[in-house]
Amino acid sequence: MVLTLSASKFIINLLSKVRILNYSYFSDKDQKNVPTSAAIQIKLNWNLFPLPKTRKMTPLKISPIFFLLFMCLPVVINALVDNSTTTTTSSSFDQQLSSGYVFVYVKPSSLNTERNCTSPNNPCKSVEEAISYANSIRFSRVHVYLMDGEYKCGIVCYQPLQSLILESFDQSKRIQFECNGGSFFTYLNAMNGLKLSGLKLFDFTLNNGGNSLVAVPLIEIENSILLNSVIYEPSRQFGTISVSVVNSQLEFVEFYATVTANFANSTLKNIKHTQETPSLNPGTFFNNCTIEKYQFISSSLSDRDNMVELRFSLLRSRVKDSDFLICRTSEISQNTFTGSVTIRQSFLASSKFENNNVSDGEFQFYAYNINSLKIGFNEFHNLLANSPVLQIANTLQTMFLSNNFNNVKNGISVSQSNYIALFQTNFRNSSISIRIDSLMDVAQSSLLMNYCDFNYNGDLTIQHGVYIKANIIQINDCTFNGNKAVRGGAVYVEGLAISLRLLANNNSAQMGGAIYAKLLGTDALDLRASTNTHNTAQLGGAIFVENPKPLVLLDYLKCSYNRAVFSGGCIYISEPGPYIIVSSFLMEDNNEAGSYGDIIGEPLNNITFTVEVISATSVVSKFIQNQDVIYSQYPGQELTISIGNLQTYTGKGERVSVKKLQSQVDVVSLSEGTIYSKKLIPNQLNSVTYSLDIDKMQLRQVHGYITIQNIVQNITINIADCPKGKVLQNPLSTGFVCIDTDNSEQIIIPISVVLGILLMIFIILLLFLTFRGVRHVYMKLNLLKRKEIAEKNLEDVIIENSFNSLSQPLLVTSDKSFTSQSLIIPIEEISIEKKIGEGSNGVVYLGKWKGKQVAIKALKSDTTGDEVGEFEREAAILNSLSHPNIVKFYGISKTSNNKYMVVEYIGNGSLDRLIYNSRIGVSPLNLKGKLDILISIANGMKYLHTLNPPLIHRDLKPGNILISNDFVGKVSDFGLSTPTDSASTKNIGTVFYMASEMIESGSYTTKVDVYSFSIIMWEVFFEEHCYCNSRVFKIHRFGSNDATNSTNEYTILCRVLKGSRPKIPFSTNEEMNIWLSEFVLPTEKKLPLEILSEFTRKYLELMQVCWDKDPSVRPSFTEIMSELNKLKSILESKSN
């Protein structure tokens, strides 16, 4: 195969340097100068064979037969090659020839110098090199297999291609391209298309603009991941773009100006997609996709594009929080919609929305200017947006078939549509079910509703649960049960011709418990074969008819057990007759009206009544209608005006009794000089109780009127003298009334006795409180004196234990707000807000002191003497220290039962909490932030170790490092600290961070803190516990778990003494690079891998020398700070 390819390559290179001068068939008259056969004149480029420059290039004449034999030479050579070699390679070559593609392989780390890319064992270094090679052997259909390695964007392919395929060689892995906002291709001309398979593309563009020129009519994406990318064809110079996506994941991707887009079995999130309108076959198709936050816009069509059929289909997909703007034909079927989804359709010949499940969110479906719209077999559940779920306008034909709405706030809205049909569509527990407003002046609109169920929808605050307004309305075989509304508990209909055949039970409303019908034309209301039972309303327990016509058809109407609070137990007609009711079969069983008209009710007409004025004991006066109502009343007297013997006339001229009025009887507009108050008794509208005061004693007569329904009745009240035992007075300065006069003395004596007793009780209570107050002041002064003595003793202890012998002056900060004379903080100046932590011997609170937030550390009440000494030692040490990387000490406070230490409050908590939050992704830390924290810790420890005598912390760990809001580390918890000139023989500290010499000899130096710092460096870098990490894949990436990860403290101590240290996950540079690529590079995208490797190597070298078993080898914190700053300069120089 190698020989064949070499021979083929030689001949192809030879032919590439041959220029055909003339190719012709000569006629008979020209045969005198040329051979009788056809000839080909070929001029060779003799650069193939180096000759002297003086040699003249001579045209060479070759016969066609010889030329064909010359061209077949590679095939002959291939036939002569050994069969064993040919058998292996020819099948691949034959496959390429049959598919029309040449297969080439690319691996960035390849050492191939022959530019022969057709074998995975000898790949090219780059995509450009592979394409160039394919072009050199005259292939314009190129299939590039990408092998492992680091690939760069900005691919340049100047050779024109028919098709280009980029595919991962290993189908189990995706090849990654990270373009950092640049173009995937700088130049590409693939006339048939581009296919991407098994790739992972980040932050790239594929467009024409800027410095890139890409002409690709079709992009196929298969088994790939695209993140933060733009696919755009702005210039339209090379035609529009079509996209096909299969088995892929796309996030934060923008498609612009795509003609046809096919998505199948893919996940699409945060997508912006604009579809252009070209001349041929536009469309967008989704099949079995997971779609979230997808914004689709189909460009509107101009008049010249009306012949273009723009198609859209969304099938078997899961859609959430997305927006679709669709023009022309669409099909949306078998999908699941959740969250906030909006679908807008307009200017469509036909549209289908079928077999979808919509639930739990705000779903809105808009359809405008559509010839034929079908919405069927859908489920709508738990949709609580105020806007209608389905909003339709200007359609020729709209059909709803077998849809279910459950717990939907606003269901269907249809306006200005010619024909609307609802079949087997059901509503349950919804607020507004249907609103149809399609009454037309020019064309006729009609609504047909068959076999629909409405159960427990609406409430009495909604005007209409089902609102239908159209020219022709027909409702057949529908069931309404338990619905509520202000007008028409079951259904409100308004139209020119209305025909209702339905079953309505247990509905309620203010007007028309089941049906509210408003007639606009001359046709009669047709209520045939309808059943209305157990409905309630104020007017028309079952039916309310507005604008009735002379003829009302009630054929085979069953109306029973309905109730009207006022009138019309079965039906209420808004205007008095005469009218004709044609009823061949009307059942009127057990209907009831609270006032009148148990079967049929009408407005009150020519009512008659009597007026009775009643006092507390008897009837004062009685009057009939149109008689002057004149009666007497003394000021302050309470009277009741009652209306009785109410009667009205029906349209048939019959007089019927009225049990109660629909509105409250009221007394209004009494003449000046009176003040009156009324008592209205619920459910007693026929009467009103009132009383009056007068502002002048000379007033003798008052005029006014009462309102009875819509009738006004004048009244005249003669002011009577006060009865015996009462006198006219104005006790409250609001008006004169008659009050009792014979019991005033009986009232004064009891009041005087009660006041005397209350005065004696007050004097006794005052003497008792005075005694208690004097005693409390005495005890308070005594307690304060004892407190001052205790505070003075505690202050003396702290000052005595302070580092008064320090030869190096302390770093004094600007906010050091106390002196040695003010160590004691009065407990009254501290306010505790909440508990923020608890340890073995103390509780830490968040509080305020002098307007600033502070941390208050309180000893527990059951602490031992050693713990109290540790508390006082920590206060003494903090009082002696002042440094930006040491927690500030403000003072101490003491009560009779407890002691408190007031220190600086650090908002971000401890370092171990920060490491945990970074590990779980809540607040990720980059390398620069980690270095800043380590430098600040080292700076604080450098300060402690350079004191005279140096101070050993002895318990340095992440839990004792506090992190400020600007991510500066501050060392805290000095309860175990000690100067180096004191006895250092106790084995104290936290096991995981203790140096071996603390366990072995008990005698140690400041280098034990350096060892603790190295363990902190390990935990900060790897973001895991130094020893308890046996199940952490990141730590054991290249090897199985070992026993060093035991959580037993004794086991860990033994291993530390033997030289064991926390595990480093990698042992070679290659393993380190792989580990960094997997666990660090995703958060350090700006750092090249080689720089990150250099940084990691030097970081770990510093960490390992810090935990050396020999304390003398460990560096000082001055040296550690120098090395950390060098590491920081590496990051800063490379990131810039």
TIDRENNU-691351 format. One line per 5 residues: number of its first residue (from 0); for each residue x, y, z of C-alpha. Coordinates in steps of 0.5 Angstrom, whole numbers. Example, Ala and Ser with C-alpha at 12.3 -4.5 7.8 and 13.67 -1.06 7.14 Angstrom:
2
0> 25/-9/16 | 27/-2/14
***
This chain:
1136
0> 0/0/0 | 6/5/1 | 9/3/-5 | 2/4/-9 | 1/11/-5
5> 8/13/-7 | 7/12/-14 | 0/15/-14 | 3/21/-11 | 9/21/-16
10> 4/21/-22 | -1/26/-19 | 5/31/-18 | 8/30/-25 | 1/31/-28
15> 0/37/-23 | 6/40/-27 | 3/38/-34 | 0/44/-38 | -5/41/-44
20> -3/46/-49 | -8/44/-54 | -13/38/-55 | -17/37/-61 | -20/33/-67
25> -17/35/-74 | -21/36/-80 | -20/32/-86 | -17/39/-89 | -12/40/-84
30> -9/33/-84 | -3/35/-88 | 0/38/-82 | -2/33/-77 | -2/25/-76
35> -9/22/-78 | -11/20/-71 | -13/25/-65 | -7/28/-62 | -6/32/-55
40> 0/37/-54 | 3/37/-47 | 8/42/-44 | 12/39/-38 | 14/43/-33
45> 21/41/-33 | 22/43/-26 | 21/36/-24 | 27/34/-28 | 33/39/-26
50> 36/42/-33 | 40/47/-35 | 36/54/-35 | 38/55/-43 | 35/49/-45
55> 28/50/-49 | 22/47/-46 | 19/43/-52 | 12/41/-53 | 11/34/-53
60> 6/30/-57 | 3/24/-54 | -3/20/-57 | -9/19/-53 | -8/11/-52
65> -1/13/-49 | -4/18/-45 | -10/13/-42 | -4/8/-41 | 0/13/-37
70> -6/15/-33 | -7/8/-31 | 0/7/-29 | -2/7/-21 | -7/2/-22
75> -2/-3/-25 | 3/-2/-20 | -2/-3/-14 | -4/-10/-18 | 3/-12/-17
80> 4/-10/-10 | 4/-16/-5 | -3/-19/-4 | -2/-19/4 | -1/-12/4
85> -6/-10/-1 | -12/-14/3 | -11/-10/9 | -11/-3/6 | -15/-4/0
90> -22/-5/3 | -21/2/7 | -19/5/0 | -25/2/-3 | -29/5/2
95> -27/12/1 | -28/11/-6 | -35/8/-5 | -37/14/0 | -34/19/-4
100> -30/21/2 | -22/21/4 | -21/19/11 | -15/23/14 | -13/23/21
105> -11/28/26 | -7/28/32 | -4/35/35 | 2/31/38 | 4/27/32
110> 11/27/29 | 9/25/22 | 13/29/17 | 11/26/11 | 4/29/11
115> 1/23/9 | -5/23/14 | -9/17/12 | -7/12/17 | -9/13/25
120> -2/11/26 | 1/16/22 | -4/22/23 | -3/29/21 | -1/35/26
125> -7/39/25 | -14/40/21 | -11/45/16 | -5/40/14 | -10/34/13
130> -15/38/9 | -9/40/5 | -7/33/4 | -14/31/2 | -14/36/-3
135> -7/35/-6 | -10/28/-8 | -16/31/-11 | -21/29/-6 | -26/35/-5
140> -30/31/0 | -26/30/7 | -28/26/13 | -23/28/18 | -22/23/25
145> -20/27/31 | -15/24/36 | -13/26/43 | -10/32/44 | -11/40/44
150> -14/43/38 | -14/50/37 | -20/54/33 | -19/59/27 | -18/53/22
155> -16/56/15 | -18/52/9 | -17/56/3 | -18/50/-2 | -26/49/-4
160> -29/43/-1 | -35/39/-3 | -36/37/4 | -33/37/11 | -34/32/17
165> -30/33/23 | -31/27/28 | -28/24/34 | -24/18/33 | -26/15/39
170> -33/15/39 | -33/14/47 | -29/21/48 | -31/28/45 | -26/32/42
175> -25/39/45 | -25/46/42 | -24/52/46 | -25/58/42 | -25/64/47
180> -30/68/43 | -26/67/36 | -29/64/30 | -28/56/29 | -26/57/22
185> -23/63/19 | -24/61/12 | -28/55/10 | -32/54/3 | -36/47/4
190> -41/47/-2 | -45/41/1 | -44/42/8 | -40/41/14 | -41/36/19
195> -39/36/27 | -39/29/30 | -37/27/37 | -34/34/39 | -34/39/45
200> -34/46/43 | -34/52/47 | -35/60/46 | -34/60/39 | -37/63/33
205> -39/60/26 | -40/66/21 | -38/71/16 | -36/78/19 | -30/81/21
210> -24/77/19 | -27/70/18 | -31/68/11 | -35/62/12 | -39/59/6
215> -43/53/9 | -50/52/7 | -51/46/12 | -49/45/18 | -50/38/22
220> -48/37/29 | -48/30/32 | -47/27/39 | -43/34/40 | -43/39/46
225> -44/46/44 | -43/52/49 | -43/59/49 | -43/59/41 | -46/63/35
230> -48/60/28 | -50/66/24 | -50/68/17 | -51/76/16 | -49/77/9
235> -53/72/6 | -47/72/1 | -46/65/0 | -54/63/1 | -57/62/8
240> -56/56/13 | -59/50/15 | -58/46/21 | -59/39/23 | -57/37/31
245> -58/30/33 | -56/27/40 | -53/33/42 | -53/38/48 | -53/46/46
250> -53/51/52 | -52/59/51 | -52/58/43 | -55/63/38 | -57/61/31
255> -59/67/26 | -61/67/19 | -62/59/19 | -67/57/13 | -68/50/16
260> -67/47/23 | -68/40/25 | -67/38/32 | -67/31/34 | -66/27/41
265> -62/33/44 | -62/38/50 | -63/45/48 | -62/50/53 | -61/58/53
270> -62/58/46 | -64/64/41 | -66/62/34 | -68/67/29 | -71/63/22
275> -70/67/16 | -75/66/10 | -72/64/4 | -75/62/-3 | -74/54/-2
280> -77/49/4 | -76/53/10 | -78/50/17 | -76/48/24 | -77/41/27
285> -76/39/34 | -77/31/35 | -76/28/42 | -72/34/45 | -71/37/52
290> -72/44/51 | -71/50/56 | -70/57/56 | -71/57/48 | -73/63/44
295> -75/62/37 | -77/68/32 | -80/66/25 | -79/72/21 | -85/75/18
300> -87/74/11 | -87/80/6 | -92/80/0 | -87/77/-5 | -86/71/0
305> -93/69/1 | -92/63/-4 | -87/60/1 | -89/55/6 | -86/56/12
310> -86/50/17 | -86/49/24 | -86/42/28 | -85/41/35 | -86/33/37
315> -85/29/43 | -81/34/47 | -80/37/54 | -81/44/54 | -79/49/60
320> -79/57/60 | -79/58/53 | -82/63/47 | -84/61/40 | -86/66/35
325> -89/62/29 | -91/64/22 | -95/60/17 | -96/52/18 | -95/49/25
330> -96/42/28 | -94/42/36 | -96/35/39 | -94/30/44 | -90/35/48
335> -90/36/56 | -90/44/57 | -88/46/64 | -85/53/67 | -86/60/63
340> -88/58/56 | -90/62/51 | -92/60/44 | -95/66/39 | -97/64/32
345> -100/68/26 | -101/68/19 | -102/60/18 | -106/56/13 | -107/51/19
350> -104/49/26 | -105/43/30 | -104/43/38 | -105/36/40 | -104/31/45
355> -100/35/49 | -99/36/57 | -98/43/60 | -98/44/67 | -95/48/73
360> -93/54/71 | -95/60/66 | -97/57/59 | -99/62/54 | -101/60/47
365> -103/66/42 | -106/64/35 | -108/70/30 | -110/70/23 | -110/63/22
370> -115/59/17 | -116/53/21 | -114/51/28 | -114/45/31 | -113/44/39
375> -114/37/41 | -113/31/46 | -109/36/51 | -108/36/58 | -108/43/62
380> -106/43/70 | -104/48/75 | -104/54/71 | -105/60/75 | -103/66/70
385> -108/72/70 | -108/71/62 | -111/66/58 | -108/60/57 | -111/59/50
390> -112/66/46 | -114/66/39 | -117/71/35 | -119/72/27 | -119/65/25
395> -124/62/20 | -125/55/24 | -123/54/31 | -124/47/34 | -123/44/41
400> -123/37/41 | -122/32/48 | -118/37/52 | -118/37/60 | -117/43/64
405> -116/42/71 | -114/48/76 | -113/53/71 | -114/60/73 | -116/63/66
410> -117/58/60 | -120/60/53 | -121/66/50 | -123/67/43 | -125/73/39
415> -127/75/32 | -127/68/29 | -132/65/24 | -133/58/27 | -132/56/34
420> -133/48/36 | -132/45/42 | -133/37/43 | -131/33/49 | -127/39/52
425> -128/39/60 | -126/44/65 | -125/43/73 | -123/47/79 | -122/53/74
430> -123/60/75 | -125/63/68 | -126/57/63 | -128/60/57 | -129/67/54
435> -131/68/47 | -133/75/44 | -134/74/37 | -140/78/35 | -140/80/28
440> -143/85/24 | -141/83/17 | -140/76/17 | -144/71/21 | -140/68/27
445> -143/61/30 | -141/57/36 | -142/50/37 | -141/46/44 | -142/39/45
450> -141/34/50 | -137/38/55 | -137/38/62 | -136/44/67 | -135/42/74
455> -133/47/80 | -131/53/76 | -131/60/78 | -133/64/84 | -138/69/86
460> -133/75/85 | -132/73/77 | -137/76/72 | -137/70/68 | -134/63/68
465> -136/61/61 | -138/67/57 | -140/66/50 | -142/72/45 | -143/70/38
470> -148/71/32 | -151/64/33 | -150/60/39 | -151/52/40 | -150/48/46
475> -152/41/46 | -151/35/51 | -146/39/56 | -146/38/63 | -145/44/68
480> -144/42/76 | -142/46/82 | -140/53/78 | -140/60/80 | -140/67/77
485> -144/74/78 | -148/73/72 | -149/66/69 | -146/61/74 | -146/55/69
490> -146/60/63 | -147/67/60 | -149/67/53 | -150/73/49 | -152/73/41
495> -158/73/36 | -160/66/36 | -159/62/42 | -161/55/43 | -159/51/49
500> -160/44/51 | -156/42/57 | -155/39/64 | -154/44/70 | -154/43/77
505> -151/46/84 | -149/52/80 | -150/59/84 | -149/66/81 | -152/73/83
510> -157/73/77 | -158/66/73 | -156/61/78 | -155/56/71 | -156/61/65
515> -155/68/64 | -158/69/57 | -158/76/53 | -162/76/47 | -159/81/41
520> -164/79/35 | -171/78/34 | -171/70/35 | -173/67/41 | -169/64/46
525> -169/56/45 | -169/52/51 | -170/45/50 | -169/38/53 | -165/42/58
530> -165/40/66 | -163/45/71 | -164/43/78 | -161/45/85 | -158/52/82
535> -159/59/86 | -158/66/85 | -161/73/87 | -165/73/81 | -167/67/77
540> -165/61/81 | -164/57/74 | -164/62/68 | -164/69/67 | -166/72/61
545> -164/79/59 | -168/83/53 | -173/77/52 | -177/77/46 | -185/76/45
550> -183/68/44 | -179/64/49 | -179/57/48 | -178/52/54 | -179/45/50
555> -178/39/55 | -175/44/60 | -174/40/67 | -173/46/72 | -173/43/80
560> -170/45/86 | -168/52/84 | -168/57/89 | -168/65/88 | -166/69/94
565> -171/75/91 | -175/73/85 | -175/67/80 | -174/61/83 | -174/57/76
570> -173/63/71 | -173/71/72 | -174/75/66 | -171/82/66 | -177/86/63
575> -185/85/65 | -189/82/60 | -193/81/56 | -189/75/53 | -191/68/50
580> -188/62/53 | -189/56/49 | -187/50/53 | -190/43/51 | -186/40/57
585> -184/44/63 | -183/41/70 | -183/46/76 | -182/42/82 | -180/45/89
590> -177/52/86 | -177/57/91 | -176/65/91 | -175/69/97 | -180/74/95
595> -184/72/90 | -185/68/83 | -183/61/85 | -183/59/78 | -182/65/74
600> -180/72/76 | -181/79/73 | -179/86/76 | -183/89/81 | -189/93/77
605> -194/98/80 | -193/95/87 | -197/97/93 | -196/97/101 | -197/99/108
610> -193/103/112 | -193/102/120 | -189/106/125 | -188/102/131 | -185/104/138
615> -182/99/143 | -189/98/146 | -194/99/141 | -196/101/133 | -196/109/133
620> -199/110/126 | -201/106/120 | -202/108/113 | -203/106/106 | -200/107/100
625> -200/114/97 | -203/117/104 | -199/122/108 | -195/119/113 | -195/124/119
630> -194/121/126 | -191/124/133 | -184/122/136 | -180/125/142 | -173/127/142
635> -169/120/143 | -175/116/142 | -173/110/138 | -178/108/132 | -179/102/127
640> -182/104/120 | -184/97/117 | -187/96/110 | -192/91/110 | -197/88/105
645> -193/88/99 | -196/86/92 | -194/87/85 | -197/86/78 | -195/80/73
650> -194/81/66 | -201/77/65 | -204/82/70 | -204/78/76 | -203/81/83
655> -198/77/87 | -195/78/94 | -188/80/95 | -185/77/102 | -179/82/102
660> -176/88/98 | -170/87/94 | -167/93/97 | -167/96/104 | -172/101/107
665> -169/107/109 | -170/114/112 | -166/119/109 | -166/127/108 | -169/129/115
670> -170/137/115 | -164/141/118 | -164/141/126 | -164/134/127 | -159/129/128
675> -161/121/127 | -158/115/127 | -161/108/124 | -160/101/126 | -161/96/120
680> -162/89/122 | -159/84/117 | -164/80/113 | -170/85/115 | -170/89/109
685> -177/91/110 | -176/95/116 | -171/100/119 | -170/103/126 | -168/110/128
690> -168/115/133 | -167/123/132 | -164/129/137 | -166/136/136 | -161/142/136
695> -166/147/138 | -171/146/144 | -176/150/140 | -176/145/134 | -183/142/133
700> -183/139/126 | -179/135/122 | -180/133/114 | -176/128/110 | -178/121/106
705> -177/114/106 | -174/110/100 | -178/103/99 | -175/100/93 | -175/105/88
710> -181/109/91 | -180/115/95 | -185/116/101 | -185/123/104 | -186/123/112
715> -188/129/117 | -185/128/124 | -188/132/130 | -184/133/135 | -187/131/142
720> -186/133/149 | -182/129/153 | -186/123/157 | -187/124/165 | -180/122/168
725> -176/125/163 | -173/132/161 | -170/135/155 | -162/136/156 | -156/136/152
730> -151/131/156 | -146/130/150 | -147/137/147 | -149/133/140 | -157/135/141
735> -163/135/146 | -166/128/148 | -170/126/153 | -167/123/159 | -169/120/166
740> -169/125/172 | -171/121/178 | -165/117/179 | -159/122/179 | -158/121/186
745> -158/114/187 | -152/114/182 | -148/119/185 | -147/115/192 | -144/109/189
750> -139/112/185 | -137/116/191 | -136/110/195 | -132/106/189 | -127/112/188
755> -126/112/195 | -124/105/195 | -119/106/189 | -116/112/192 | -114/108/198
760> -111/102/194 | -107/107/190 | -104/110/196 | -102/103/199 | -99/101/192
765> -95/107/192 | -92/106/199 | -90/99/197 | -87/101/191 | -83/106/194
770> -80/101/199 | -78/96/194 | -75/102/190 | -70/104/196 | -68/97/197
775> -67/96/190 | -62/102/189 | -58/99/195 | -57/92/193 | -55/95/186
780> -50/100/189 | -47/94/193 | -47/89/187 | -43/95/183 | -38/96/188
785> -37/88/188 | -37/88/181 | -32/94/180 | -27/90/185 | -27/83/181
790> -26/87/174 | -20/91/177 | -17/84/179 | -19/81/172 | -15/87/169
795> -9/86/173 | -9/79/172 | -9/80/164 | -4/86/165 | 1/82/169
800> 1/76/164 | 2/81/158 | 8/81/154 | 11/87/157 | 18/84/156
805> 17/85/148 | 23/88/145 | 20/89/138 | 15/95/138 | 8/92/136
810> 5/94/130 | -1/99/132 | -7/100/127 | -11/106/127 | -17/103/129
815> -14/100/136 | -20/103/140 | -17/102/147 | -11/102/152 | -9/98/158
820> -13/103/162 | -20/101/158 | -19/93/158 | -26/92/162 | -32/94/158
825> -38/95/162 | -43/89/160 | -48/95/159 | -45/97/153 | -45/90/149
830> -51/88/146 | -52/81/144 | -55/79/137 | -55/72/136 | -51/66/137
835> -46/64/131 | -41/58/134 | -40/54/140 | -34/50/142 | -32/45/148
840> -31/51/153 | -35/57/150 | -40/60/146 | -39/65/141 | -44/71/140
845> -45/76/135 | -46/83/138 | -45/90/138 | -41/95/142 | -40/102/140
850> -44/102/134 | -39/96/131 | -40/89/130 | -36/85/135 | -35/77/136
855> -37/76/144 | -33/69/147 | -37/67/153 | -34/62/158 | -39/56/159
860> -41/56/167 | -39/49/168 | -32/51/166 | -26/48/170 | -20/52/173
865> -15/50/167 | -20/53/162 | -21/59/166 | -13/60/166 | -13/59/158
870> -19/64/157 | -15/69/161 | -8/67/158 | -11/68/151 | -14/75/153
875> -7/77/155 | -4/75/149 | -9/78/145 | -8/85/149 | -1/85/147
880> -1/84/140 | -3/89/134 | -2/87/127 | -7/87/121 | -7/79/120
885> -8/78/128 | -15/78/130 | -16/85/134 | -18/85/142 | -22/90/144
890> -23/88/152 | -26/83/157 | -33/84/160 | -35/80/167 | -42/79/170
895> -43/75/177 | -43/69/173 | -39/69/167 | -33/72/163 | -33/75/156
900> -28/77/151 | -30/82/146 | -26/81/139 | -26/83/132 | -32/80/128
905> -30/77/122 | -36/76/117 | -33/71/112 | -32/66/118 | -26/61/118
910> -22/58/113 | -25/51/113 | -31/53/112 | -29/57/106 | -25/51/103
915> -32/47/104 | -36/52/100 | -31/52/95 | -31/45/94 | -38/44/93
920> -38/50/88 | -42/55/93 | -36/60/93 | -31/58/88 | -24/60/90
925> -18/61/84 | -11/60/85 | -10/68/86 | -15/68/92 | -12/62/95
930> -5/65/95 | -7/72/98 | -10/68/104 | -4/64/105 | 1/70/104
935> -4/74/109 | -3/68/114 | 4/67/113 | 5/75/115 | 1/74/121
940> 5/68/123 | 12/72/121 | 10/77/126 | 9/72/132 | 15/69/131
945> 19/75/130 | 17/78/137 | 22/77/143 | 21/72/145 | 18/69/139
950> 11/67/140 | 9/59/138 | 1/59/136 | 1/51/137 | -6/50/134
955> -5/53/127 | -11/50/123 | -16/52/118 | -21/53/124 | -17/58/127
960> -16/62/121 | -21/67/120 | -23/70/113 | -25/78/112 | -30/80/107
965> -24/82/103 | -21/75/103 | -15/77/108 | -13/71/113 | -13/73/120
970> -10/68/126 | -14/67/132 | -15/63/138 | -9/64/142 | -11/60/148
975> -6/54/147 | 0/59/145 | 6/60/149 | 13/64/148 | 19/60/147
980> 22/62/153 | 17/58/157 | 17/51/158 | 14/47/152 | 13/40/154
985> 6/39/153 | 3/35/147 | -2/40/145 | -6/42/139 | -10/38/134
990> -7/31/132 | -8/32/124 | -4/39/124 | 2/37/130 | 9/36/128
995> 12/30/130 | 17/33/135 | 11/35/139 | 9/28/140 | 16/25/140
1000> 20/30/145 | 16/35/147 | 21/40/146 | 20/44/140 | 21/51/137
1005> 17/56/132 | 18/50/127 | 12/47/129 | 8/52/126 | 11/52/120
1010> 9/44/119 | 2/46/121 | 2/51/115 | 4/46/110 | -2/42/112
1015> -6/48/111 | -3/49/104 | -5/42/102 | -12/43/104 | -12/50/101
1020> -10/47/94 | -13/40/94 | -20/43/98 | -20/36/102 | -19/34/109
1025> -11/32/109 | -13/25/112 | -20/23/111 | -21/23/104 | -21/15/103
1030> -27/16/98 | -25/22/94 | -24/21/87 | -20/27/86 | -15/25/91
1035> -14/18/88 | -15/19/81 | -9/15/79 | -8/10/85 | -13/6/89
1040> -14/8/96 | -9/6/102 | -9/6/109 | -6/13/110 | -13/15/110
1045> -15/12/116 | -19/17/120 | -17/14/127 | -12/19/130 | -8/14/134
1050> -6/11/127 | -5/18/124 | 0/20/129 | 4/13/128 | 4/14/121
1055> 6/22/122 | 12/19/126 | 14/14/121 | 14/20/116 | 8/19/112
1060> 4/26/110 | -2/27/106 | -3/24/99 | -1/28/93 | -6/25/88
1065> 0/25/82 | 7/22/82 | 9/24/75 | 9/30/70 | 4/27/66
1070> -1/25/71 | 0/32/74 | -2/35/67 | -8/30/67 | -10/32/74
1075> -10/39/73 | -14/39/66 | -19/35/70 | -20/39/76 | -16/46/76
1080> -17/48/69 | -24/49/69 | -24/54/74 | -17/57/71 | -19/58/64
1085> -14/64/63 | -8/60/65 | -4/56/60 | -3/49/62 | 4/49/62
1090> 4/55/67 | -1/52/71 | 4/46/72 | 10/50/73 | 6/54/79
1095> 4/47/82 | 11/44/82 | 14/50/86 | 8/50/90 | 8/43/92
1100> 16/43/93 | 15/49/98 | 9/45/102 | 14/39/102 | 20/43/105
1105> 15/46/110 | 13/39/113 | 20/36/113 | 21/31/119 | 28/35/121
1110> 25/42/124 | 32/45/122 | 30/44/114 | 24/47/115 | 24/55/112
1115> 22/61/117 | 15/65/115 | 20/70/112 | 22/65/107 | 15/62/106
1120> 13/69/104 | 18/70/99 | 17/64/96 | 9/65/96 | 10/72/93
1125> 14/69/87 | 9/64/86 | 4/70/86 | 8/74/81 | 8/68/76
1130> 0/68/76 | 0/75/75 | 5/76/69 | 2/70/66 | -6/72/67
1135> -4/79/64
***
